[in-house]
Amino acid sequence: MGDTGRRRPRCPPTYPDRRTAPMPRLALYALIVCLLAVAAAVVSFVQGSFLGIVWVLLAGLSSNMCWYYLKRGKAEKAVTR
């Protein structure tokens, strides 16, 4: 009628080893967003739009996020050693 939980999988699930990641993934995403926001700010200012100020603020926020996730990754790596 339903899953009774009696069957077991043939092999246990494998989990990725977090210690081998050279750079936290969220830091990489934040860095990409930062670079794209800087490029968008430059294009906006070249076209004479003050909307570039919003892009500069987004670049600042994402660069801080990148810095935070890099520092957190280094701290986690230092603890696991």
PDB file of N, CA, C and O in Angstrom:
ATOM      1  N   MET A   1       0.801  -1.192   0.000  1.00  0.00           N
ATOM      2  CA  MET A   1       0.000   0.000   0.000  1.00  0.00           C
ATOM      3  C   MET A   1       0.843   1.254   0.000  1.00  0.00           C
ATOM      4  O   MET A   1       0.464   2.257  -0.604  1.00  0.00           O
ATOM      5  N   GLY A   2       1.917   1.214   0.633  1.00  0.00           N
ATOM      6  CA  GLY A   2       2.785   2.386   0.685  1.00  0.00           C
ATOM      7  C   GLY A   2       4.201   1.952   0.992  1.00  0.00           C
ATOM      8  O   GLY A   2       4.498   0.761   1.083  1.00  0.00           O
ATOM      9  N   ASP A   3       5.040   2.903   1.144  1.00  0.00           N
ATOM     10  CA  ASP A   3       6.428   2.616   1.455  1.00  0.00           C
ATOM     11  C   ASP A   3       6.539   2.295   2.939  1.00  0.00           C
ATOM     12  O   ASP A   3       6.270   3.142   3.792  1.00  0.00           O
ATOM     13  N   THR A   4       6.937   1.072   3.234  1.00  0.00           N
ATOM     14  CA  THR A   4       7.078   0.677   4.631  1.00  0.00           C
ATOM     15  C   THR A   4       8.476   0.946   5.163  1.00  0.00           C
ATOM     16  O   THR A   4       8.726   0.817   6.362  1.00  0.00           O
ATOM     17  N   GLY A   5       9.372   1.316   4.286  1.00  0.00           N
ATOM     18  CA  GLY A   5      10.724   1.622   4.717  1.00  0.00           C
ATOM     19  C   GLY A   5      11.583   0.407   4.937  1.00  0.00           C
ATOM     20  O   GLY A   5      12.657   0.523   5.528  1.00  0.00           O
ATOM     21  N   ARG A   6      11.158  -0.756   4.486  1.00  0.00           N
ATOM     22  CA  ARG A   6      11.921  -1.974   4.711  1.00  0.00           C
ATOM     23  C   ARG A   6      13.057  -2.139   3.722  1.00  0.00           C
ATOM     24  O   ARG A   6      14.100  -2.703   4.053  1.00  0.00           O
ATOM     25  N   ARG A   7      12.860  -1.658   2.531  1.00  0.00           N
ATOM     26  CA  ARG A   7      13.932  -1.795   1.529  1.00  0.00           C
ATOM     27  C   ARG A   7      15.010  -0.759   1.765  1.00  0.00           C
ATOM     28  O   ARG A   7      14.735   0.395   2.094  1.00  0.00           O
ATOM     29  N   ARG A   8      16.211  -1.191   1.592  1.00  0.00           N
ATOM     30  CA  ARG A   8      17.341  -0.278   1.735  1.00  0.00           C
ATOM     31  C   ARG A   8      17.994  -0.095   0.377  1.00  0.00           C
ATOM     32  O   ARG A   8      17.983  -1.007  -0.450  1.00  0.00           O
ATOM     33  N   PRO A   9      18.555   1.062   0.148  1.00  0.00           N
ATOM     34  CA  PRO A   9      19.249   1.252  -1.126  1.00  0.00           C
ATOM     35  C   PRO A   9      20.468   0.345  -1.211  1.00  0.00           C
ATOM     36  O   PRO A   9      21.052  -0.018  -0.191  1.00  0.00           O
ATOM     37  N   ARG A  10      20.843  -0.014  -2.417  1.00  0.00           N
ATOM     38  CA  ARG A  10      21.967  -0.942  -2.595  1.00  0.00           C
ATOM     39  C   ARG A  10      23.293  -0.339  -2.152  1.00  0.00           C
ATOM     40  O   ARG A  10      24.154  -1.041  -1.621  1.00  0.00           O
ATOM     41  N   CYS A  11      23.452   0.938  -2.366  1.00  0.00           N
ATOM     42  CA  CYS A  11      24.690   1.577  -1.918  1.00  0.00           C
ATOM     43  C   CYS A  11      24.305   2.831  -1.133  1.00  0.00           C
ATOM     44  O   CYS A  11      23.305   3.479  -1.442  1.00  0.00           O
ATOM     45  N   PRO A  12      25.092   3.167  -0.128  1.00  0.00           N
ATOM     46  CA  PRO A  12      24.762   4.358   0.662  1.00  0.00           C
ATOM     47  C   PRO A  12      24.963   5.618  -0.181  1.00  0.00           C
ATOM     48  O   PRO A  12      25.798   5.632  -1.085  1.00  0.00           O
ATOM     49  N   PRO A  13      24.217   6.654   0.105  1.00  0.00           N
ATOM     50  CA  PRO A  13      24.393   7.889  -0.669  1.00  0.00           C
ATOM     51  C   PRO A  13      25.766   8.494  -0.403  1.00  0.00           C
ATOM     52  O   PRO A  13      26.281   8.422   0.713  1.00  0.00           O
ATOM     53  N   THR A  14      26.336   9.073  -1.405  1.00  0.00           N
ATOM     54  CA  THR A  14      27.639   9.714  -1.253  1.00  0.00           C
ATOM     55  C   THR A  14      27.435  11.212  -1.142  1.00  0.00           C
ATOM     56  O   THR A  14      26.587  11.792  -1.821  1.00  0.00           O
ATOM     57  N   TYR A  15      28.209  11.815  -0.294  1.00  0.00           N
ATOM     58  CA  TYR A  15      28.127  13.249  -0.073  1.00  0.00           C
ATOM     59  C   TYR A  15      29.428  13.880  -0.549  1.00  0.00           C
ATOM     60  O   TYR A  15      30.501  13.310  -0.348  1.00  0.00           O
ATOM     61  N   PRO A  16      29.347  15.041  -1.174  1.00  0.00           N
ATOM     62  CA  PRO A  16      30.581  15.662  -1.661  1.00  0.00           C
ATOM     63  C   PRO A  16      31.470  16.086  -0.498  1.00  0.00           C
ATOM     64  O   PRO A  16      30.987  16.474   0.566  1.00  0.00           O
ATOM     65  N   ASP A  17      32.746  16.006  -0.718  1.00  0.00           N
ATOM     66  CA  ASP A  17      33.717  16.407   0.298  1.00  0.00           C
ATOM     67  C   ASP A  17      33.840  17.922   0.257  1.00  0.00           C
ATOM     68  O   ASP A  17      34.319  18.482  -0.729  1.00  0.00           O
ATOM     69  N   ARG A  18      33.411  18.585   1.319  1.00  0.00           N
ATOM     70  CA  ARG A  18      33.394  20.039   1.329  1.00  0.00           C
ATOM     71  C   ARG A  18      34.787  20.627   1.522  1.00  0.00           C
ATOM     72  O   ARG A  18      35.005  21.808   1.249  1.00  0.00           O
ATOM     73  N   ARG A  19      35.723  19.821   1.987  1.00  0.00           N
ATOM     74  CA  ARG A  19      37.061  20.353   2.245  1.00  0.00           C
ATOM     75  C   ARG A  19      37.843  20.581   0.971  1.00  0.00           C
ATOM     76  O   ARG A  19      38.825  21.324   0.989  1.00  0.00           O
ATOM     77  N   THR A  20      37.449  19.974  -0.132  1.00  0.00           N
ATOM     78  CA  THR A  20      38.229  20.098  -1.354  1.00  0.00           C
ATOM     79  C   THR A  20      37.808  21.279  -2.209  1.00  0.00           C
ATOM     80  O   THR A  20      38.443  21.550  -3.228  1.00  0.00           O
ATOM     81  N   ALA A  21      36.758  21.987  -1.828  1.00  0.00           N
ATOM     82  CA  ALA A  21      36.309  23.121  -2.628  1.00  0.00           C
ATOM     83  C   ALA A  21      37.315  24.259  -2.506  1.00  0.00           C
ATOM     84  O   ALA A  21      37.579  24.723  -1.397  1.00  0.00           O
ATOM     85  N   PRO A  22      37.885  24.721  -3.626  1.00  0.00           N
ATOM     86  CA  PRO A  22      38.893  25.772  -3.538  1.00  0.00           C
ATOM     87  C   PRO A  22      38.300  27.132  -3.189  1.00  0.00           C
ATOM     88  O   PRO A  22      38.985  27.973  -2.606  1.00  0.00           O
ATOM     89  N   MET A  23      37.051  27.354  -3.533  1.00  0.00           N
ATOM     90  CA  MET A  23      36.424  28.645  -3.275  1.00  0.00           C
ATOM     91  C   MET A  23      34.939  28.403  -3.049  1.00  0.00           C
ATOM     92  O   MET A  23      34.307  27.688  -3.826  1.00  0.00           O
ATOM     93  N   PRO A  24      34.379  28.980  -2.008  1.00  0.00           N
ATOM     94  CA  PRO A  24      32.946  28.773  -1.783  1.00  0.00           C
ATOM     95  C   PRO A  24      32.135  29.241  -2.985  1.00  0.00           C
ATOM     96  O   PRO A  24      32.430  30.269  -3.594  1.00  0.00           O
ATOM     97  N   ARG A  25      31.135  28.485  -3.301  1.00  0.00           N
ATOM     98  CA  ARG A  25      30.344  28.759  -4.500  1.00  0.00           C
ATOM     99  C   ARG A  25      29.603  30.085  -4.404  1.00  0.00           C
ATOM    100  O   ARG A  25      29.488  30.797  -5.401  1.00  0.00           O
ATOM    101  N   LEU A  26      29.102  30.426  -3.233  1.00  0.00           N
ATOM    102  CA  LEU A  26      28.377  31.688  -3.084  1.00  0.00           C
ATOM    103  C   LEU A  26      29.294  32.882  -3.281  1.00  0.00           C
ATOM    104  O   LEU A  26      28.859  33.915  -3.792  1.00  0.00           O
ATOM    105  N   ALA A  27      30.551  32.761  -2.886  1.00  0.00           N
ATOM    106  CA  ALA A  27      31.502  33.846  -3.111  1.00  0.00           C
ATOM    107  C   ALA A  27      31.743  34.036  -4.601  1.00  0.00           C
ATOM    108  O   ALA A  27      31.865  35.166  -5.073  1.00  0.00           O
ATOM    109  N   LEU A  28      31.810  32.959  -5.327  1.00  0.00           N
ATOM    110  CA  LEU A  28      32.007  33.066  -6.766  1.00  0.00           C
ATOM    111  C   LEU A  28      30.809  33.725  -7.436  1.00  0.00           C
ATOM    112  O   LEU A  28      30.975  34.571  -8.314  1.00  0.00           O
ATOM    113  N   TYR A  29      29.606  33.344  -7.028  1.00  0.00           N
ATOM    114  CA  TYR A  29      28.404  33.965  -7.584  1.00  0.00           C
ATOM    115  C   TYR A  29      28.350  35.452  -7.248  1.00  0.00           C
ATOM    116  O   TYR A  29      27.978  36.264  -8.096  1.00  0.00           O
ATOM    117  N   ALA A  30      28.713  35.812  -6.032  1.00  0.00           N
ATOM    118  CA  ALA A  30      28.703  37.219  -5.636  1.00  0.00           C
ATOM    119  C   ALA A  30      29.738  38.013  -6.429  1.00  0.00           C
ATOM    120  O   ALA A  30      29.500  39.170  -6.777  1.00  0.00           O
ATOM    121  N   LEU A  31      30.873  37.404  -6.710  1.00  0.00           N
ATOM    122  CA  LEU A  31      31.896  38.076  -7.510  1.00  0.00           C
ATOM    123  C   LEU A  31      31.406  38.316  -8.941  1.00  0.00           C
ATOM    124  O   LEU A  31      31.654  39.375  -9.515  1.00  0.00           O
ATOM    125  N   ILE A  32      30.719  37.342  -9.504  1.00  0.00           N
ATOM    126  CA  ILE A  32      30.177  37.501 -10.856  1.00  0.00           C
ATOM    127  C   ILE A  32      29.139  38.609 -10.885  1.00  0.00           C
ATOM    128  O   ILE A  32      29.128  39.422 -11.810  1.00  0.00           O
ATOM    129  N   VAL A  33      28.260  38.653  -9.878  1.00  0.00           N
ATOM    130  CA  VAL A  33      27.251  39.713  -9.803  1.00  0.00           C
ATOM    131  C   VAL A  33      27.924  41.073  -9.661  1.00  0.00           C
ATOM    132  O   VAL A  33      27.476  42.054 -10.254  1.00  0.00           O
ATOM    133  N   CYS A  34      28.984  41.134  -8.887  1.00  0.00           N
ATOM    134  CA  CYS A  34      29.710  42.388  -8.702  1.00  0.00           C
ATOM    135  C   CYS A  34      30.300  42.877 -10.025  1.00  0.00           C
ATOM    136  O   CYS A  34      30.172  44.052 -10.367  1.00  0.00           O
ATOM    137  N   LEU A  35      30.930  41.996 -10.749  1.00  0.00           N
ATOM    138  CA  LEU A  35      31.527  42.389 -12.023  1.00  0.00           C
ATOM    139  C   LEU A  35      30.469  42.823 -13.043  1.00  0.00           C
ATOM    140  O   LEU A  35      30.673  43.779 -13.792  1.00  0.00           O
ATOM    141  N   LEU A  36      29.348  42.117 -13.062  1.00  0.00           N
ATOM    142  CA  LEU A  36      28.279  42.508 -13.983  1.00  0.00           C
ATOM    143  C   LEU A  36      27.657  43.840 -13.584  1.00  0.00           C
ATOM    144  O   LEU A  36      27.290  44.634 -14.449  1.00  0.00           O
ATOM    145  N   ALA A  37      27.535  44.091 -12.293  1.00  0.00           N
ATOM    146  CA  ALA A  37      26.978  45.363 -11.833  1.00  0.00           C
ATOM    147  C   ALA A  37      27.914  46.522 -12.166  1.00  0.00           C
ATOM    148  O   ALA A  37      27.452  47.604 -12.529  1.00  0.00           O
ATOM    149  N   VAL A  38      29.212  46.308 -12.048  1.00  0.00           N
ATOM    150  CA  VAL A  38      30.168  47.358 -12.418  1.00  0.00           C
ATOM    151  C   VAL A  38      30.078  47.651 -13.913  1.00  0.00           C
ATOM    152  O   VAL A  38      30.093  48.812 -14.325  1.00  0.00           O
ATOM    153  N   ALA A  39      29.985  46.609 -14.717  1.00  0.00           N
ATOM    154  CA  ALA A  39      29.856  46.815 -16.162  1.00  0.00           C
ATOM    155  C   ALA A  39      28.560  47.555 -16.494  1.00  0.00           C
ATOM    156  O   ALA A  39      28.553  48.433 -17.357  1.00  0.00           O
ATOM    157  N   ALA A  40      27.469  47.209 -15.817  1.00  0.00           N
ATOM    158  CA  ALA A  40      26.197  47.890 -16.055  1.00  0.00           C
ATOM    159  C   ALA A  40      26.265  49.350 -15.610  1.00  0.00           C
ATOM    160  O   ALA A  40      25.680  50.223 -16.252  1.00  0.00           O
ATOM    161  N   ALA A  41      26.974  49.616 -14.519  1.00  0.00           N
ATOM    162  CA  ALA A  41      27.125  50.999 -14.060  1.00  0.00           C
ATOM    163  C   ALA A  41      27.908  51.825 -15.062  1.00  0.00           C
ATOM    164  O   ALA A  41      27.550  52.970 -15.340  1.00  0.00           O
ATOM    165  N   VAL A  42      28.960  51.263 -15.599  1.00  0.00           N
ATOM    166  CA  VAL A  42      29.759  51.985 -16.599  1.00  0.00           C
ATOM    167  C   VAL A  42      28.915  52.291 -17.831  1.00  0.00           C
ATOM    168  O   VAL A  42      28.949  53.410 -18.344  1.00  0.00           O
ATOM    169  N   VAL A  43      28.169  51.321 -18.302  1.00  0.00           N
ATOM    170  CA  VAL A  43      27.323  51.531 -19.480  1.00  0.00           C
ATOM    171  C   VAL A  43      26.265  52.588 -19.188  1.00  0.00           C
ATOM    172  O   VAL A  43      25.993  53.436 -20.038  1.00  0.00           O
ATOM    173  N   SER A  44      25.669  52.552 -18.010  1.00  0.00           N
ATOM    174  CA  SER A  44      24.643  53.534 -17.663  1.00  0.00           C
ATOM    175  C   SER A  44      25.210  54.950 -17.611  1.00  0.00           C
ATOM    176  O   SER A  44      24.593  55.888 -18.117  1.00  0.00           O
ATOM    177  N   PHE A  45      26.376  55.102 -17.003  1.00  0.00           N
ATOM    178  CA  PHE A  45      26.969  56.432 -16.912  1.00  0.00           C
ATOM    179  C   PHE A  45      27.430  56.936 -18.282  1.00  0.00           C
ATOM    180  O   PHE A  45      27.344  58.133 -18.556  1.00  0.00           O
ATOM    181  N   VAL A  46      27.913  56.049 -19.133  1.00  0.00           N
ATOM    182  CA  VAL A  46      28.334  56.457 -20.472  1.00  0.00           C
ATOM    183  C   VAL A  46      27.128  56.952 -21.277  1.00  0.00           C
ATOM    184  O   VAL A  46      27.240  57.889 -22.067  1.00  0.00           O
ATOM    185  N   GLN A  47      25.986  56.317 -21.070  1.00  0.00           N
ATOM    186  CA  GLN A  47      24.774  56.737 -21.776  1.00  0.00           C
ATOM    187  C   GLN A  47      24.131  57.969 -21.144  1.00  0.00           C
ATOM    188  O   GLN A  47      23.135  58.474 -21.663  1.00  0.00           O
ATOM    189  N   GLY A  48      24.666  58.451 -20.060  1.00  0.00           N
ATOM    190  CA  GLY A  48      24.155  59.655 -19.425  1.00  0.00           C
ATOM    191  C   GLY A  48      23.020  59.417 -18.450  1.00  0.00           C
ATOM    192  O   GLY A  48      22.320  60.362 -18.084  1.00  0.00           O
ATOM    193  N   SER A  49      22.820  58.192 -18.022  1.00  0.00           N
ATOM    194  CA  SER A  49      21.739  57.874 -17.094  1.00  0.00           C
ATOM    195  C   SER A  49      22.281  57.810 -15.673  1.00  0.00           C
ATOM    196  O   SER A  49      23.356  57.267 -15.418  1.00  0.00           O
ATOM    197  N   PHE A  50      21.504  58.382 -14.755  1.00  0.00           N
ATOM    198  CA  PHE A  50      21.902  58.314 -13.354  1.00  0.00           C
ATOM    199  C   PHE A  50      21.434  57.020 -12.699  1.00  0.00           C
ATOM    200  O   PHE A  50      21.591  56.848 -11.490  1.00  0.00           O
ATOM    201  N   LEU A  51      20.868  56.122 -13.471  1.00  0.00           N
ATOM    202  CA  LEU A  51      20.500  54.805 -12.964  1.00  0.00           C
ATOM    203  C   LEU A  51      21.756  54.008 -12.585  1.00  0.00           C
ATOM    204  O   LEU A  51      21.667  53.013 -11.866  1.00  0.00           O
ATOM    205  N   GLY A  52      22.908  54.442 -13.063  1.00  0.00           N
ATOM    206  CA  GLY A  52      24.161  53.789 -12.723  1.00  0.00           C
ATOM    207  C   GLY A  52      24.467  53.808 -11.240  1.00  0.00           C
ATOM    208  O   GLY A  52      25.224  52.971 -10.747  1.00  0.00           O
ATOM    209  N   ILE A  53      23.879  54.768 -10.517  1.00  0.00           N
ATOM    210  CA  ILE A  53      24.091  54.838  -9.069  1.00  0.00           C
ATOM    211  C   ILE A  53      23.548  53.571  -8.402  1.00  0.00           C
ATOM    212  O   ILE A  53      24.150  53.050  -7.463  1.00  0.00           O
ATOM    213  N   VAL A  54      22.415  53.084  -8.892  1.00  0.00           N
ATOM    214  CA  VAL A  54      21.848  51.849  -8.348  1.00  0.00           C
ATOM    215  C   VAL A  54      22.788  50.680  -8.611  1.00  0.00           C
ATOM    216  O   VAL A  54      22.973  49.823  -7.747  1.00  0.00           O
ATOM    217  N   TRP A  55      23.381  50.644  -9.797  1.00  0.00           N
ATOM    218  CA  TRP A  55      24.317  49.572 -10.131  1.00  0.00           C
ATOM    219  C   TRP A  55      25.572  49.638  -9.263  1.00  0.00           C
ATOM    220  O   TRP A  55      26.117  48.605  -8.874  1.00  0.00           O
ATOM    221  N   VAL A  56      26.027  50.854  -8.960  1.00  0.00           N
ATOM    222  CA  VAL A  56      27.196  50.997  -8.076  1.00  0.00           C
ATOM    223  C   VAL A  56      26.875  50.471  -6.679  1.00  0.00           C
ATOM    224  O   VAL A  56      27.694  49.793  -6.058  1.00  0.00           O
ATOM    225  N   LEU A  57      25.672  50.790  -6.192  1.00  0.00           N
ATOM    226  CA  LEU A  57      25.278  50.275  -4.876  1.00  0.00           C
ATOM    227  C   LEU A  57      25.182  48.755  -4.871  1.00  0.00           C
ATOM    228  O   LEU A  57      25.587  48.108  -3.906  1.00  0.00           O
ATOM    229  N   LEU A  58      24.646  48.185  -5.948  1.00  0.00           N
ATOM    230  CA  LEU A  58      24.562  46.724  -6.045  1.00  0.00           C
ATOM    231  C   LEU A  58      25.963  46.107  -6.115  1.00  0.00           C
ATOM    232  O   LEU A  58      26.201  45.043  -5.544  1.00  0.00           O
ATOM    233  N   ALA A  59      26.881  46.768  -6.809  1.00  0.00           N
ATOM    234  CA  ALA A  59      28.259  46.265  -6.874  1.00  0.00           C
ATOM    235  C   ALA A  59      28.907  46.274  -5.485  1.00  0.00           C
ATOM    236  O   ALA A  59      29.621  45.340  -5.121  1.00  0.00           O
ATOM    237  N   GLY A  60      28.654  47.328  -4.721  1.00  0.00           N
ATOM    238  CA  GLY A  60      29.196  47.397  -3.364  1.00  0.00           C
ATOM    239  C   GLY A  60      28.638  46.308  -2.461  1.00  0.00           C
ATOM    240  O   GLY A  60      29.372  45.692  -1.689  1.00  0.00           O
ATOM    241  N   LEU A  61      27.342  46.078  -2.563  1.00  0.00           N
ATOM    242  CA  LEU A  61      26.717  45.028  -1.758  1.00  0.00           C
ATOM    243  C   LEU A  61      27.259  43.647  -2.121  1.00  0.00           C
ATOM    244  O   LEU A  61      27.586  42.852  -1.240  1.00  0.00           O
ATOM    245  N   SER A  62      27.353  43.369  -3.404  1.00  0.00           N
ATOM    246  CA  SER A  62      27.816  42.040  -3.816  1.00  0.00           C
ATOM    247  C   SER A  62      29.306  41.843  -3.518  1.00  0.00           C
ATOM    248  O   SER A  62      29.734  40.722  -3.244  1.00  0.00           O
ATOM    249  N   SER A  63      30.094  42.913  -3.568  1.00  0.00           N
ATOM    250  CA  SER A  63      31.509  42.747  -3.215  1.00  0.00           C
ATOM    251  C   SER A  63      31.662  42.445  -1.727  1.00  0.00           C
ATOM    252  O   SER A  63      32.532  41.668  -1.333  1.00  0.00           O
ATOM    253  N   ASN A  64      30.813  43.063  -0.901  1.00  0.00           N
ATOM    254  CA  ASN A  64      30.842  42.740   0.529  1.00  0.00           C
ATOM    255  C   ASN A  64      30.412  41.307   0.775  1.00  0.00           C
ATOM    256  O   ASN A  64      30.971  40.632   1.640  1.00  0.00           O
ATOM    257  N   MET A  65      29.425  40.834   0.026  1.00  0.00           N
ATOM    258  CA  MET A  65      28.996  39.437   0.166  1.00  0.00           C
ATOM    259  C   MET A  65      30.121  38.492  -0.248  1.00  0.00           C
ATOM    260  O   MET A  65      30.354  37.477   0.408  1.00  0.00           O
ATOM    261  N   CYS A  66      30.812  38.820  -1.323  1.00  0.00           N
ATOM    262  CA  CYS A  66      31.933  37.988  -1.778  1.00  0.00           C
ATOM    263  C   CYS A  66      33.011  37.916  -0.700  1.00  0.00           C
ATOM    264  O   CYS A  66      33.516  36.838  -0.387  1.00  0.00           O
ATOM    265  N   TRP A  67      33.356  39.059  -0.140  1.00  0.00           N
ATOM    266  CA  TRP A  67      34.378  39.114   0.902  1.00  0.00           C
ATOM    267  C   TRP A  67      33.957  38.285   2.121  1.00  0.00           C
ATOM    268  O   TRP A  67      34.762  37.551   2.695  1.00  0.00           O
ATOM    269  N   TYR A  68      32.686  38.414   2.504  1.00  0.00           N
ATOM    270  CA  TYR A  68      32.180  37.672   3.664  1.00  0.00           C
ATOM    271  C   TYR A  68      32.266  36.163   3.429  1.00  0.00           C
ATOM    272  O   TYR A  68      32.737  35.430   4.298  1.00  0.00           O
ATOM    273  N   TYR A  69      31.817  35.694   2.268  1.00  0.00           N
ATOM    274  CA  TYR A  69      31.813  34.256   2.019  1.00  0.00           C
ATOM    275  C   TYR A  69      33.237  33.710   1.873  1.00  0.00           C
ATOM    276  O   TYR A  69      33.494  32.564   2.240  1.00  0.00           O
ATOM    277  N   LEU A  70      34.153  34.503   1.351  1.00  0.00           N
ATOM    278  CA  LEU A  70      35.547  34.051   1.295  1.00  0.00           C
ATOM    279  C   LEU A  70      36.130  33.920   2.698  1.00  0.00           C
ATOM    280  O   LEU A  70      36.802  32.934   3.003  1.00  0.00           O
ATOM    281  N   LYS A  71      35.877  34.904   3.548  1.00  0.00           N
ATOM    282  CA  LYS A  71      36.381  34.844   4.920  1.00  0.00           C
ATOM    283  C   LYS A  71      35.765  33.678   5.684  1.00  0.00           C
ATOM    284  O   LYS A  71      36.450  33.000   6.449  1.00  0.00           O
ATOM    285  N   ARG A  72      34.469  33.444   5.475  1.00  0.00           N
ATOM    286  CA  ARG A  72      33.806  32.337   6.160  1.00  0.00           C
ATOM    287  C   ARG A  72      34.363  31.001   5.693  1.00  0.00           C
ATOM    288  O   ARG A  72      34.520  30.075   6.490  1.00  0.00           O
ATOM    289  N   GLY A  73      34.662  30.900   4.396  1.00  0.00           N
ATOM    290  CA  GLY A  73      35.247  29.667   3.875  1.00  0.00           C
ATOM    291  C   GLY A  73      36.629  29.405   4.451  1.00  0.00           C
ATOM    292  O   GLY A  73      36.970  28.267   4.773  1.00  0.00           O
ATOM    293  N   LYS A  74      37.423  30.466   4.580  1.00  0.00           N
ATOM    294  CA  LYS A  74      38.748  30.307   5.177  1.00  0.00           C
ATOM    295  C   LYS A  74      38.652  29.912   6.642  1.00  0.00           C
ATOM    296  O   LYS A  74      39.436  29.092   7.121  1.00  0.00           O
ATOM    297  N   ALA A  75      37.696  30.492   7.351  1.00  0.00           N
ATOM    298  CA  ALA A  75      37.524  30.151   8.768  1.00  0.00           C
ATOM    299  C   ALA A  75      37.079  28.701   8.926  1.00  0.00           C
ATOM    300  O   ALA A  75      37.556  28.004   9.822  1.00  0.00           O
ATOM    301  N   GLU A  76      36.171  28.237   8.070  1.00  0.00           N
ATOM    302  CA  GLU A  76      35.734  26.845   8.134  1.00  0.00           C
ATOM    303  C   GLU A  76      36.883  25.885   7.812  1.00  0.00           C
ATOM    304  O   GLU A  76      37.014  24.825   8.425  1.00  0.00           O
ATOM    305  N   LYS A  77      37.699  26.271   6.851  1.00  0.00           N
ATOM    306  CA  LYS A  77      38.836  25.430   6.496  1.00  0.00           C
ATOM    307  C   LYS A  77      39.840  25.356   7.644  1.00  0.00           C
ATOM    308  O   LYS A  77      40.422  24.301   7.898  1.00  0.00           O
ATOM    309  N   ALA A  78      40.041  26.476   8.335  1.00  0.00           N
ATOM    310  CA  ALA A  78      40.977  26.489   9.464  1.00  0.00           C
ATOM    311  C   ALA A  78      40.462  25.635  10.620  1.00  0.00           C
ATOM    312  O   ALA A  78      41.253  25.027  11.341  1.00  0.00           O
ATOM    313  N   VAL A  79      39.158  25.586  10.799  1.00  0.00           N
ATOM    314  CA  VAL A  79      38.580  24.793  11.889  1.00  0.00           C
ATOM    315  C   VAL A  79      38.687  23.303  11.583  1.00  0.00           C
ATOM    316  O   VAL A  79      38.941  22.507  12.487  1.00  0.00           O
ATOM    317  N   THR A  80      38.500  22.915  10.331  1.00  0.00           N
ATOM    318  CA  THR A  80      38.516  21.493   9.982  1.00  0.00           C
ATOM    319  C   THR A  80      39.920  20.916   9.956  1.00  0.00           C
ATOM    320  O   THR A  80      40.076  19.695   9.957  1.00  0.00           O
ATOM    321  N   ARG A  81      40.925  21.739   9.932  1.00  0.00           N
ATOM    322  CA  ARG A  81      42.312  21.214   9.894  1.00  0.00           C
ATOM    323  C   ARG A  81      42.778  20.763  11.221  1.00  0.00           C
ATOM    324  O   ARG A  81      43.912  20.301  11.353  1.00  0.00           O
TER     325      ARG A  81
END
